[in-house]
Amino acid sequence: MALNYIWIFFILCAFVVALIKWIFLHDASSFQLIIESTFDMSKTAFDISIGLTGTLALWMGLMNVGEKGGAVNVMAKLVGPFFSRIFPDVPKNHPAISSMMMNFSANMLGLDNAATPLGLKAMKELQELNTEKDTASNPMIMFLVLNTSGLTLIPITVMMYRSQFGAENPTDVFIPILLATSISSVIGLLVVALYQKINLFDKVIVAYLGGLIILIAGTIYLFYNLDPAQTKTVSSVAGNFILLFIITSFVGLAAFKKINAYDAFIEGAKEGFKTAVTIIPYLVAILVAIGMFRASGAMDMVISAIKYGIHNFMGLDAAFVDALPVAFMKPLSGSGARGAMLEIIEAKGVDSFAGILSSMMQGATDTTFYIIAVYFGSVNIKKTRYAITCGLIADIAGIISAIALAYLFFQDKLG
């Protein structure tokens, strides 16, 4: 129901804002912009779905090979003890465990093209365990919120954009982004655990989280001692090697066990194509509503009001407000947030406080409503329960952390 109310709010708010601008400012241009955005965003939604088709077919095909060859079971055993605690309703060694693990791994490496199809496969497997097919289950919500928190070890895309715009040090946002996205993920885990009454002080959970902290600390240490060119090379090689190793392992183990890997791949790839078609209506619905909200000027009005209030009534530094378009767009649209980031960088400068903070916000969290529309839409979930609430709390934690860390790391950029 929450998604229904949010969808209605975006559309009605867009109309009301356009109406106010017409009546009081004699500006009727918003009506045309809103209508144009409905066509543009519906086309964008379709293009995204079609663009996902090949990737979905590839990774669902490979996952089917991995399942039949036994590689997936091996991977599931590595994280089984931890996942059995935070996903208590998922049986041990269930295929969803390995799919979720690979999805998280791809996200942490910034491999979005691989992460989405793996996440959709995991959601489909979780749906098989779901007793109420139109309602999000506890494991689905935990999985989705951990996705929306956007834990990323190597934000290569953000660093690439900063490099293209001529940043003095494109990797200077690496550590702040890593810290912000880690805080977002931990908060997301804590909030969902409270809803689901999961004991986070369990020794297994503490041990795995401790290992993750060590991994993050090691990653920080490694990249802190590299120059920008080395950072880009190492992150690219590491990501590509891991993906190639996974593909080779899946196919190799299937061949060793004399499984027909080709037929298994085709079988899984067909499911990927069906999934891509299934998500089109959900994407059209959410992206069109978001586009109308933005085209009406409602988002610009909200940001201007916040900046005015912080500066004039609270007497606080409002430098961070210039980067808020990214914060507002990030939960709604990944491409919208990216566009907002690039607009800020171009207008304010790549090494300005706003330019740096917008880059950090882009890497701190993920696109909550997009993920909800795609992941839940792929299995026809209509009742999202508290998924949106927890996802947005994780987003807010990531954004606030990014702002605080920007003031901590880049005070010299103020003024």
RAWO-V542261 format. One line per field, one symbol per residue. phi: phi as a letter, one per 40 degrees, with the letter a starting at -180 (. if undefined). psi: psi as a letter, one per 30 degrees, with the letter a starting at -180 (. if undefined). A space follows every 10 residues. Layout:
phi: ???
psi: ???
//
This chain:
phi: .dcccccccd cccccccccc ccccbfbccc cccccccccc cccccccccc ccdccccccc cccccccccg ccccccccbd dcccccbccc ccgcdccccc cccccccccg cdcccccccc cccccccccc cbcbbccdcc cdcccccccg dbcbcccccc cccccgccbd cccdcdcccc cccdcccdcc ccccccfccc cdcccccccc cccccccccd cccccbcdcc dccccccccc cccccccccc cccccccfcc cccccccccc cccccccccd cccdcccccc ccccccgccc cccccccccc ccbcgccbcc ccccdccccd ccaccccccc cccccccchc bccccccccc ccccbbcdcc ccccccccbf cbbcfcccdc cccccccccc cccccccccb ccccg
psi: eeeeeeeeee eeeeeeeeee eeeffhjgfe eeeeeeeeee eeeeeeeeee ffeeeeeeee eeeeeeefff eeeeeefege eeefefiffk lkgkfeeeee eeeeeeefgg ieeeeeeeee eeeeeeeffk fjfgkkleee eeeeefeffh jkejieeeee eeeeghkejf gffeeeeeee feeeeeeeee eeeeeghkjf gkeeeeeeee eeeeeeeeee eeffglleee eeeeeeeeee eeeeeeeeee eeeeeeghki eeeeeeeeee eeeeeeeefe eeeeeeeeee eeeeffgeee eeeeeeeeee eeefglkgef ffffeeeefe fekeeeeeee eeeeeeefkf gleeeeeeee eefeaajeee eeeeeeefgh kejfbgeeee eeeeeeeeee eeeeeeeefh effk.
//
